[in-house]
Structure formats: structure tokens, C-alpha cells
Amino acid sequence: MAEASPLYQTYMRAPLRFERGEGVWLYSEDGDRYLDFAAGVAVNSLGHAHPHLIEALTTQAGKVWHLSNLYDVPGQETLGRRLTEATFADRVFFTNSGAEALECAIKTARRYQFVKGHPERFHIITFEGAFHGRTIATISAGGQEKYLEGFGPKAPGFDQVPFGDLDAVKAAITDETAAILIEPVQGEGGLRTASNEFLRALRQICDDNGLLLVLDEVQCGVGRTGKLFAHEWAGITPDIMAVAKGIGGGFPLGACLATEEAASGMKAGTHGSTYGGNPLAMAVGNGVLDVVLADGFLEHVRDVALVFRQGLASLKDRYPDIIEEIRGEGLMLGIKAKVPNTDLLMAMREEHVLGVPAGDNVIRLLPPLIVTVEEAREGLKRIEQAAEHLQGKLKAASSNQGR
């Protein structure tokens, strides 16, 4: 009898153990090779064992690992300056995760209203289907009952409206509203994309009402949609933005970016982190930007994404009983299935291609941004084989029912 695991039983883990990775490929303990279109849930932006990230991490590991924020950390200054030069932001706070970046974003927005003389303005408008993290505040911001159940009352100050409903947003604004928080592309919520028009309208609403626009680009940022950040497609800028996942390329790293005005209330002592911005994370984050900001990299993402999207559209046409819709942007794509998404995920796994389940019966496809056209086509071939297998099972079941 197998020994009971000492771990919390909070994960439904696949029975797979990987011992190494290379680029877009993972190798299991028993020698099987898998095409990794999960990328650690959009984290491994440069794939596995990227030589530049290995060099950055190991070089820093031989110097100093941790200092805390009692002292200057040169890597923070470097990475912070590069992020502000490449974005709307003037200020950066470094964290260890996306949830922490969102916590900082929420506190920054509320603190801004407080120092402006509006302490009553602490409510934040959020959207149905959102996922902003697993802390008490961020599960309250997300508002999904399955994440809230059993953890006591929902943290106050989050007013949820339907995704994409502009009239509902306007109706939700009160004298207590501080900000609007949205993912330009919902990941966990099923790869639902906010239209450029909707994002531009939110920007205008915030300007007209003295609100801050807060973007959660934890999953859709750092090149994932073919721009450095997804909001760039709409031609807008937020006041505050949370990023993580891809910025660390696999090393735990997040950041909250803000304009000088939005961050004006965050003075010494108002927020902090022991590990946030540690030298190891800063070395890797700078290494990721070396690659992502290089000439031609984002163009490569857009080129591969076009091939991938067209291929998935073709699969939808050929397997209408399996695939209902193709969603998402860039290399953040989703297959909304007509069969249970777990069935499609298992069928894909049988073909040695990995994906990530999401809400609304969707499978997320989040390959490393270094994926080539050839590797995308190989993934499409394997997904087609999975769809073919499921279609065969449907036909067999239908035939048996007709007897």
C-alpha cells in the first residue's frame, strides 16, 4: 500500500512526474516526451532550461541570494527602470507572485483615494469570471463562489458586474467607488477577451469619475498576446497594473506598476515584502526582459500565434462535435469544448501535449513564447489526433444507442 502523502490535498494533480525540460518539451521520469502547451500556467515564457536564464540565475546565485528591502538591491533599480521605460508606469513594487501584485494594486488604489481626502472611496468594481489570486482579498475581488466557500465572509469593497457590460459598470459607480479592476483577457474565466472598445470606454469612465483603472496582466502580460502588455492593443494606459508569471520565466516574481500620481499614497511603511525583489528574482527578471524586449521577439510571437490560431480554427471546422469556439489572443488561446473539457484534456495528454483547464468548459493553450511554427504545427497535429479520438468515441456511443 502506497504511503499517504504529507501534502495538503488541495490539488487535483495529473499522474505525471517530469524530471527535466528543454525548450517547449518536458521529459517524464519514465522517458516520455511531452509538448508543453501549459508552460506552468503561462509562467515559463521562455520555455524550459533557457540558457540565458540559467546563466543569469547561476551567476547571481554565486554572489548573494537574499538581502531583504532593508538595503538597496541594484537589480531592482535596473529591472524597475526597464519596466517603467517600456510601459506607462513611473513606479514599481516587486512581489513574489501575482496574488501579491494584486494585493499591492488594490492597496495602492485605495490609498490613493485616502490621501486625496476620500477615505470612503475603497470599493473596486470587478467582473464576473475574474480570477485575481487566492488571498482573502483577491478571492473576494474575483467573486467566484467556488473559491470563497468556507473562508468566512467575503472581504468588503468589491462590486461585481457582468464582463463586458458597460451599462452595468456605470450603474455600479457610487460615491464609494475607488477603481475598476479588469483582466484584458480572462485566463481562469475561460479566455474571454475584453474588446478594445470596452477597455477604451473603461478608461474614459475612470477619467470622468476620478477613478483609477487597474489592470490584471498577470497571465496576459509580458508578450503573451503579441504586445508587451495586452492593453497596448486598445491604445490605452492604466493607472496601476499587476504582472507576474511570465516576467520571471519560472522564477517566483511579480510586480505592481503604477503612475507617479496613482502611487502617491504609498509612502514608507505603507507596504512591504521580505522576499519581494530579491537578487535572484531580479537577475532572472532582467534576463527575461533581455529576450522579450529584443528586436523581433514580439513579432515572432505574433507570427506563430497567427499560424496556431488558423490551425485551431481549421480543427473547429473539422470537428464541430468536439470544438465549439476558439478564443483568446496571441499565444493565450482557448478551445471551448462541446465535450467535457476534462475529456479533451485527457485525450490531449494521451497524445503527449499538455494544456490547462479553465472556466466555461475551456482548455487553455499557453505555449512558451519561444515556440516555433514547426512546434505549433506539431501541437496542432496532436490536438487533432485527440479530437479524432473523442469523435470516434462519440460515434461509437451514438451507434450503440441506436441499436
N, C-alpha and C positions, 0 to 999 in steps of 0.2 A: 504494500500500500504506500502510495506516494506521501511524503511528509507534507503537512499543511504549510502553506505559505505564511511567513510572518508579516506580509504586507497588508495594508488596508485593502479591502475588497471593493474599491471604488472604480475599477476599470474593467471593461469587457475586452480583455486582451486577445488578439489573434494568436493562435498556437504557432508562432514563428519566432525564431531566435536568429538574429543576424550578428555575424562576427566581424564583418568588415564591409566597407563600401568604396566605390570608385566611380566618380562622376555621377551619372544617373542610375547606377546599378548598385544593388545590395546583394551580398552573398550570405546565405544562411549557414548555420553550423553543419548541416548535412550536405553542403556543397551546391545547393540550388542557387540559381541567379535570378533575381527579380528586377524588373524595370520599376524604378521608384517614382511613381507619379503622385506620391503623397508628400514627399520631401519633409517629413516630420511635421505635417500640417503647415506647409508654406514656410518652414523655417530654413531649410537647407537651400538657400537661394543660389549658392554656387556648387551645389552637389556635395558629394562625399569626398573627403580627403583632398580638398583643393590645395595644390602645392603652395600657393601664395598665403593662404590662411594658416597652413601648417607652419610655414616659416615665421609668420607674424606671431603666432601663439608661442611656439617653442623658443623663439628669441627672447620674448618678454618673460617667459617662464624662468629663464636663467638669470633674470635680473631681480624683479620684485613682483609678488603676486597681489598683495593687499596692503593698503595704507589707511583706509577709511577717508572720509572727507574732512578730517581734521587738518589735512595738508593739501597743498596744490598737487594735482595729478596732471602732468603735462599732456598725457593722451586725451584727457577730457577737453582741454583747451583746443587741441588740434581737431578732434572729431567734432566738437561743438562748432568751431569756426567753419569747418567744411559743410556741416549741415545748414548753418544759417546762410552761408554764401550760396547754397544750392536751392534754398527754399524761401518762403515768405518770412521766416522766423528771425527774431533777434536774440532770443534766449533759449537755452536747452537745459533740461534737468534729466540726468541719466538714472535709469532704474534697471532692475534685473528681469523684468517681464512686462508683458502687455497689460496685465491687470494693474500693476503698479503704475504704469504710464497713464492709464485711465484714471486711477485714483488721483494722481498729480493733476491731471487735466480738470477733473471735477473740482478739486480744491482750488486750483488756480482761477477757474471761472467764478466760484462762489466768493473767493477772497477779493477778486476784482470788484464785484458789486459792493462788498462790505466796505472797502476803503473809499469807494466813490460815494459813500453815505447812504447805501441801500442794503442794510443788513437783512431786510425782509426778502430780498431777491436771492433765493437759494434754490428755487425749483429749476429743473432742467427737463426740457421736452425731449423725449426719446421715441423710438419707433418699434412697432410690433415686429417680432422676428429677430430683433437685435441680439447680439452677444458681445458683451464688453469685458468678460472676465468672471472669476469665481469668488471674489471677495464679497463681503456683505453689501458694500455699496454697488459694486458692478453687477451683481446678480439682480439687485433692485433696479438698476438702470436698464438692464436687459429685459426684465419683467417677465421672463418665461417661467411659468408655474413649476415646471419640472425641476428647475434649478433653485427655486425659492422654497419648495415644500420642506417643512420640518426644521427650518432655521429661524423660527420666530418671526416677528412682524417685519414686513418689508421696510427697509430704510426709507424715511420720508424724503420728499423733494424730487421725485421723478414722475413726470406726467407723460404717459404713453399714448401715441396716436398711430393710426394705420400708416404703413410705409407708403410713401408717395402721395399722400393725401394732403394737399396744400391747404384746403379749407379747414381741415381738422387741426393743422398746425396753427393757423391764425386763431381759431376758436379756443385753442388751449392756452394762449398767451394771457397772463394776468399781471397784476402789479407785483407778483412774487416771482415772476419768471426771470432767470438769470441768463440762460443759454439754451441753445439747441445742439444736441449731440447726435451724430449720424455716421454710419459706415457708408462710404460711397458705393461699396459693393459688400453686401452682407455675405459673410462666409458661412458660419454655422446656420444662418437663417435660410440657406438654400440658394446661394449665388444669385441673389436678386440685386440688380443694379439700379441705383438712383439715376434718373435721367439727368443729362447736363442742364436741361431747363429747370428741373426741380432743384438742383443744387444752386443754380443761379438765383432762383426765387427765394431759397432759404437765406442766401447771403443778403439779399435785399431786405427781407423781413427783419433780419438781425440789425441791419443798419438803421432801418426805420424805427425800431423799437428799443434801441440801446441794449441789445442782447449780444452775446458772444457766440460765434459759430465754432463749434468744437467737432473736429473730425477724428474718427477712429480709423486709422490706416494701419493698424497692427498687422492685418492679413493682406490687405490690398496694396500696401506701400512698398517702397524700395524696389521699383522696377517691375513688380508683378503684373501690372496692366499694360506695360509698354511705355509708360512715362515713369519718371522717378516716383511721383505720387499720383494716385488716381484722380484727385481733384483737379489736376492740371488739364485734364480733358475738357472740363467745364469752363476753364478760363477764370476760375475764382481763386481766392486765397481765404483760408480760415483765420481765426484769431488764435486758436490753440489746436494742436494735433498730437495724438498719441501714436507712436510707432514702436515696433518690436519685431519679433520673428525674423524676417529676412535681413534686418540690419546687423544681426550677429552671426548670420550664416551657420548657426548651430550652437553658438555660444550664448548663454543666457544674457540678453541685453535688450533694454527698452529705452525709450526716451520720450519726454514730453517737450514739444516745441511750442513757442508762443511769441507773439509780437511783444515789443517793449511795453506797450500800453496794457496788453492783457496780463502780462507778468508783473505789473507794477505793485501788486499787493503782496508778492511772495518775497518777503524780507527775511533776514537772518532769523532762524528759529521757527519759521512757519512750516517748514517741511524738511525732511531729511531721509537718508538711507545709509546704512552701514556699508553695504556691498556695492551700492549703485555707483557706476562709473569706475569700477576697479581697474587696475592697469591691464589685466589680462583681457577683459571685455573691450577696453579701449583699443588695444592692439588689434584685436580681431575686427572690431567695427571699422577701424581705419583701413584694414585690409579689404573688407567687403567694398567700401567706397572706392578704393583703388581700381577695382574691377568694374563695378557698376557704373561709375562715372567716366570710364574710359571711352574714347571715341568709338562709336559704332555698336556699343553693347546694347543699348535700349533699342536700336534699330534691329539688331539681331532678335531680340525678344519679340518685337512686332512681326518680323518676317516668319519666325517659327510659329507664332500664335495664329497667323493667318492660315498657314498650312494645316495646323491642328484643328482649327475651328471648321474649316471647309471639309476636312475629313470626317469630323463628328457630324456635321450636317448631312453628309452623304450616308453615314450609318443610320441616322434618324430616318431618312427616306427609305432605306432598305429594310429597316427593322422597326416598322411602326407599332408593332405589338409589344416591343420592348422599350423603345425610347420615345418619350413624349415631346421633349423640348431640350434644346441646347442653350445654356445660359452662361453669363459671365463675360469677362473682358480679359484680353491678353492671355497670359498663361495662368489665369484663375478662372477655370472653366468648370461647368457643371452639367451632368446628364440627369435630367428629371426623368425618372423611370416610370413605366407603366406597371412593371412588376415590382415587388418589394425591393427597395434599394439594397437591402442586405443580400438578396439573391444575386443581384448583379455584381455586388462587391465580391461575393464568394466565387462567382463564375470568373471574374477577372483575376482573382487570386489563383485560381486553378490554371490560368494562362500565364501566371507569373508576372502580372502587372498590378501595382498597388494603387489604390485610391483612398479617399476619405469620405465616410458618410456625412450627410448634412440634413438639415430640416427639409420639409416639403418633399420627402422621398427623392432626394438628390444625392448623386455621387460627385464629390469634388475631384477634379484633376488638377494637381498643383505641382507640375514637374519642376525640377531645378531650372533656373533661368538660363543655364548653360546648355540645356538640351539642344541637340541638333535637329535639323529637318529629318535626317535619316532615323534618329531615335524616336521622334514624334511619329513617323510613319510606322515604325516597329510597334509602338504603343497602340496605334490605331488598328493595326493588324490583330493584335492580341485582344483588344476590346471587341473587334468584330467576331473573333472566334468565341468569345464569351457570349455575345449576343446570339450567335448562331446556335450555341449550345442551349441557351434558355428558350429560344424559339422552337427548337426541336422538342424540348420538354413540354412546351405549351401545346404543340401539335399532337404529341403523344397523349397528353391528358384529355384533349378535346376528342381524339379518336376513341379513347376508352369510354368516355361519357356517351358517345353516340351509339355504342353497342347495346 
